[in-house]
Amino acid sequence: MSETAPRNRPENPATEPAAGTPRTLGAGPGIAAAAAATDRTRRGGGDPAVRGRTTIADGVVEKIAGMAARDVVGVHAMGGGLARTFGVVRDRVPGGRSVTRGVKAEVGEVQTALDLEIVVDYGVSIADVARAVRENVIAAAERMTGLEVVEVNIAVSDVKLPDEEEESPEPRLQ
């Protein structure tokens, strides 16, 4: 008797298929092929899609959410005052742009929760922008990661006025 066959079932797959496999009626070469396919699946541990585990880092979900939030019309920037000030400097350094600025993710095995801090353009409906950000972030994160997004909290930290210049620190060298 094989180790994988239940003790109270016959060992011959032609007379008793494994649980979850369709029964084949009649005799002939089809039964042998079905038995061989069942053996391959049983020996390998089942469907290849469920062999092993995939983990997704918080930073991956943060990048996805940051990119999705920036795609929404009315979002001027991500992050609060100090983070944006440092971000302006960081953005000027090649490879220094941070798409995760203003995004915090908590990732579990099957779910994730996100906190976003945004700056909106003056004149847009904050409620509409927040709704659009939430929808875009949820769609992108769930599509790309397969995780269920349980919540997206949005904090609007500022409004960009049309006559405001971008915050940029004084240059150190003159």
Helices and strands as residue ranges (DSSP letters): H 29-44, G 48-50, H 58-70, E 75-78, H 81-92, E 103-107, E 111-121, H 126-145, E 148-160
